[in-house]
Amino acid sequence: RCLLLLRLSEPDLASTLAWVDAFVRHESAPDDAEVDRFLIGTPGFPPRAALELYRQNHWHKLHRHLAEQLPTVVRFMGAEEFRQVGRIYLQAFSARGPHMGTLKDDWPDFIATLDVPHREWLRELALLDIAVFDLAASPVPIVRTAEELLGDPTWLTRPLVPVEACRFLSTQFPVYAYYRNFLTEVKPASSFTVLWRTPEGVSGHALGAGPAKVMRQLMAGEPVASLRCFTARQWQDWLETWIRRGLFAAA
């Protein structure tokens, strides 16, 4: 940890914090007189040394949070390359909210601007990581039990209500398969993934084109009975499976 003692009267707290922030982000290179004007030293720890340590800790903390929010991206890029690219990102972007949980949000747009191998793959991996991170931070949903929902004989005639904390991803690469199975090859292949919050954490499943189409319709509020496939036993079994896994909260 690093303690910075600020001279609040020179000139005011807001100006002092803005000055420290500019130094931390390498936007300024203050001389010793300026450092002494804004900061107070401690025994054995002069102001400039404290300021430099504060800067190092700041970047280390941001990088650690970013890596925790994009673990699959880190796995694919490798820790050292991610650190190098992440430093560029962190200097260009900042958390746009009251907590560090938003630090990752600009990464997909950022990586899309870089001339790096597998750029689109990295962008889509980031979209998956962001969805998983945000869902994990969501409140645990309150759902009707599968027995209650399926025990109602009219459930097939009404819209199924997905849990609020769910995401549907359509990607050009099989990002969920990589996330789950540690694939070693990166080949384009249209992929559909549904992710949702459960009491145990975040559940997910890769869907084929047919199930993905049905999932879109269900998540848009269409009753099961309006789907062409609703009479097929395989689809009813599939729907019952997702109800039992907690994807749909009610009907």
C-alpha positions as CSV (number, residue, x, y, z in Angstrom):
1,R,0.0,0.0,0.0
2,C,1.1,3.6,-0.6
3,L,0.0,6.7,1.4
4,L,0.0,10.1,-0.3
5,L,-0.2,13.1,2.0
6,L,-1.7,15.9,0.1
7,R,-1.4,19.7,0.8
8,L,-5.1,20.5,0.7
9,S,-4.5,24.2,0.7
10,E,-2.4,24.2,-2.4
11,P,-4.5,25.2,-4.2
12,D,-7.5,22.9,-3.4
13,L,-8.4,19.2,-3.2
14,A,-9.9,19.0,-6.7
15,S,-6.9,20.6,-8.3
16,T,-4.4,18.5,-6.3
17,L,-6.2,15.2,-7.3
18,A,-6.3,16.3,-10.9
19,W,-2.6,17.0,-10.7
20,V,-1.9,13.5,-9.2
21,D,-4.1,11.9,-11.9
22,A,-2.2,13.6,-14.7
23,F,1.1,12.3,-13.3
24,V,-0.2,8.8,-12.8
25,R,-1.4,8.7,-16.4
26,H,1.9,10.0,-17.7
27,E,0.4,13.3,-18.9
28,S,2.8,15.4,-16.9
29,A,6.3,15.3,-15.5
30,P,6.4,17.6,-12.5
31,D,9.7,18.9,-11.2
32,D,10.7,18.5,-7.5
33,A,9.4,22.0,-6.6
34,E,5.9,21.2,-8.0
35,V,5.9,17.8,-6.1
36,D,6.8,19.6,-2.9
37,R,4.1,22.1,-3.5
38,F,1.3,19.5,-3.7
39,L,2.6,16.7,-1.4
40,I,4.0,16.2,2.0
41,G,6.8,13.7,2.6
42,T,7.0,11.2,5.4
43,P,10.1,10.1,7.4
44,G,12.4,8.1,5.0
45,F,9.9,8.5,2.1
46,P,10.1,11.7,0.1
47,P,7.1,13.0,-1.8
48,R,8.5,12.0,-5.3
49,A,9.2,8.4,-4.2
50,A,5.7,8.1,-2.7
51,L,4.2,9.5,-5.9
52,E,6.1,7.1,-8.1
53,L,5.1,4.1,-6.0
54,Y,1.5,5.3,-6.0
55,R,1.6,5.4,-9.9
56,Q,3.0,1.8,-10.0
57,N,0.4,0.5,-7.6
58,H,-2.4,2.3,-9.6
59,W,-1.4,0.6,-12.9
60,H,-0.9,-2.8,-11.2
61,K,-4.4,-2.6,-9.6
62,L,-6.1,-1.6,-12.9
63,H,-4.3,-4.4,-14.8
64,R,-5.2,-7.0,-12.2
65,H,-8.9,-6.0,-12.3
66,L,-8.9,-6.0,-16.1
67,A,-7.3,-9.5,-16.2
68,E,-9.9,-10.8,-13.7
69,Q,-12.7,-9.5,-15.9
70,L,-11.3,-10.9,-19.2
71,P,-9.8,-14.3,-18.1
72,T,-10.5,-16.1,-21.4
73,V,-8.8,-13.3,-23.4
74,V,-5.8,-13.6,-21.1
75,R,-5.7,-17.4,-21.6
76,F,-5.6,-17.0,-25.4
77,M,-3.2,-14.0,-25.6
78,G,-0.8,-15.1,-22.8
79,A,-0.1,-13.0,-19.7
80,E,2.8,-11.0,-21.2
81,E,1.1,-10.0,-24.4
82,F,-2.1,-9.1,-22.5
83,R,-0.1,-6.9,-20.1
84,Q,1.4,-5.0,-23.0
85,V,-1.8,-4.5,-24.9
86,G,-3.7,-3.9,-21.7
87,R,-1.3,-1.1,-20.8
88,I,-2.2,0.7,-24.0
89,Y,-5.9,0.1,-23.4
90,L,-5.8,1.3,-19.8
91,Q,-4.0,4.5,-20.8
92,A,-6.7,5.2,-23.5
93,F,-9.8,4.1,-21.5
94,S,-10.9,4.4,-17.9
95,A,-13.7,2.9,-15.8
96,R,-16.9,4.6,-16.8
97,G,-18.8,4.0,-13.6
98,P,-18.7,4.0,-9.8
99,H,-16.7,0.8,-9.6
100,M,-14.0,-1.2,-11.3
101,G,-16.6,-3.6,-12.8
102,T,-16.9,-1.4,-15.8
103,L,-13.2,-1.4,-16.6
104,K,-13.6,-4.1,-19.3
105,D,-16.5,-2.6,-21.1
106,D,-14.5,-0.7,-23.9
107,W,-12.2,-3.7,-24.6
108,P,-14.1,-5.1,-27.6
109,D,-14.2,-1.8,-29.4
110,F,-10.6,-1.2,-28.5
111,I,-9.3,-4.6,-29.7
112,A,-11.2,-4.1,-33.0
113,T,-9.0,-1.1,-33.8
114,L,-5.7,-2.9,-33.4
115,D,-3.7,-4.6,-36.1
116,V,-3.2,-7.9,-34.2
117,P,-3.7,-11.5,-35.2
118,H,-7.1,-13.0,-34.5
119,R,-8.6,-9.6,-33.9
120,E,-12.2,-10.6,-34.4
121,W,-11.7,-13.8,-32.3
122,L,-10.3,-11.7,-29.4
123,R,-13.2,-9.3,-29.7
124,E,-15.7,-12.1,-29.4
125,L,-13.9,-13.8,-26.6
126,A,-14.1,-10.4,-24.7
127,L,-17.9,-10.3,-25.4
128,L,-18.2,-13.7,-23.7
129,D,-16.0,-12.7,-20.8
130,I,-17.9,-9.5,-20.2
131,A,-21.3,-11.3,-20.3
132,V,-20.1,-14.0,-17.8
133,F,-18.6,-11.3,-15.5
134,D,-21.7,-9.1,-15.5
135,L,-24.0,-12.1,-15.0
136,A,-22.0,-13.4,-12.1
137,A,-22.3,-9.9,-10.5
138,S,-26.1,-10.0,-11.0
139,P,-28.6,-10.8,-8.2
140,V,-29.6,-14.4,-8.0
141,P,-32.9,-14.7,-9.8
142,I,-36.1,-15.8,-8.2
143,V,-37.8,-18.5,-10.3
144,R,-40.8,-20.8,-10.1
145,T,-39.7,-24.4,-9.5
146,A,-39.7,-26.6,-12.6
147,E,-42.4,-28.7,-10.9
148,E,-44.6,-25.6,-10.5
149,L,-44.1,-24.4,-14.0
150,L,-44.3,-27.7,-15.8
151,G,-47.2,-28.8,-13.6
152,D,-49.4,-26.1,-15.1
153,P,-51.1,-27.7,-18.1
154,T,-51.3,-24.3,-19.9
155,W,-47.6,-23.6,-19.9
156,L,-47.2,-24.5,-23.6
157,T,-49.8,-21.9,-24.5
158,R,-48.1,-19.0,-22.8
159,P,-44.9,-17.1,-23.2
160,L,-41.9,-18.3,-21.2
161,V,-40.3,-15.6,-19.2
162,P,-36.5,-15.8,-19.1
163,V,-34.6,-14.9,-16.0
164,E,-33.7,-11.2,-16.1
165,A,-30.0,-12.0,-15.9
166,C,-29.4,-13.8,-19.2
167,R,-27.6,-13.1,-22.4
168,F,-27.8,-14.5,-25.9
169,L,-24.6,-14.3,-28.0
170,S,-24.3,-14.8,-31.8
171,T,-20.7,-15.0,-32.8
172,Q,-18.5,-15.9,-35.8
173,F,-16.3,-18.1,-33.7
174,P,-17.1,-20.9,-31.2
175,V,-16.2,-18.8,-28.2
176,Y,-18.2,-20.8,-25.7
177,A,-16.6,-24.1,-26.8
178,Y,-13.2,-22.5,-26.3
179,Y,-14.2,-21.1,-22.9
180,R,-15.5,-24.5,-21.7
181,N,-13.1,-27.0,-23.5
182,F,-9.8,-25.2,-23.8
183,L,-9.7,-25.6,-27.6
184,T,-6.3,-25.2,-29.3
185,E,-7.4,-24.2,-32.8
186,V,-9.2,-21.1,-33.8
187,K,-11.5,-21.6,-36.8
188,P,-14.5,-19.5,-37.9
189,A,-17.8,-21.3,-37.2
190,S,-21.1,-19.5,-36.5
191,S,-21.9,-20.0,-32.9
192,F,-24.9,-19.3,-30.7
193,T,-24.6,-19.2,-26.9
194,V,-27.1,-18.6,-24.1
195,L,-25.8,-17.7,-20.7
196,W,-27.8,-17.1,-17.5
197,R,-27.5,-16.5,-13.8
198,T,-28.3,-19.4,-11.4
199,P,-28.0,-19.7,-7.6
200,E,-24.8,-21.7,-8.2
201,G,-23.2,-19.2,-10.6
202,V,-23.4,-18.7,-14.4
203,S,-24.7,-21.5,-16.6
204,G,-24.4,-21.6,-20.4
205,H,-24.9,-23.7,-23.4
206,A,-23.9,-23.6,-27.1
207,L,-26.8,-23.9,-29.4
208,G,-27.2,-25.1,-32.9
209,A,-28.9,-22.9,-35.5
210,G,-32.3,-24.5,-35.0
211,P,-32.4,-24.3,-31.2
212,A,-30.9,-20.8,-31.4
213,K,-33.8,-19.7,-33.6
214,V,-36.3,-21.1,-31.1
215,M,-34.4,-19.5,-28.2
216,R,-34.6,-16.1,-29.9
217,Q,-38.4,-16.5,-30.4
218,L,-38.9,-17.6,-26.8
219,M,-36.8,-14.7,-25.4
220,A,-38.8,-12.3,-27.5
221,G,-42.0,-13.5,-25.7
222,E,-43.6,-15.8,-28.3
223,P,-45.7,-18.6,-26.7
224,V,-44.4,-22.1,-27.2
225,A,-47.6,-23.0,-29.0
226,S,-46.8,-20.4,-31.7
227,L,-43.6,-22.1,-32.7
228,R,-43.8,-24.6,-35.6
229,C,-41.9,-27.2,-33.7
230,F,-43.9,-27.1,-30.5
231,T,-45.6,-30.4,-31.2
232,A,-42.3,-32.3,-31.7
233,R,-41.4,-34.3,-28.6
234,Q,-37.7,-33.5,-28.9
235,W,-38.4,-29.8,-28.6
236,Q,-40.7,-30.2,-25.6
237,D,-37.9,-32.3,-24.0
238,W,-35.4,-29.5,-24.8
239,L,-37.6,-26.8,-23.3
240,E,-38.3,-28.8,-20.2
241,T,-34.5,-29.3,-19.8
242,W,-33.9,-25.5,-19.8
243,I,-36.8,-24.9,-17.4
244,R,-35.3,-27.4,-15.0
245,R,-31.9,-25.7,-15.3
246,G,-33.4,-22.3,-14.3
247,L,-33.3,-20.4,-17.6
248,F,-37.0,-19.5,-17.5
249,A,-38.4,-17.9,-14.5
250,A,-42.1,-18.3,-15.2
251,A,-44.8,-18.7,-17.8
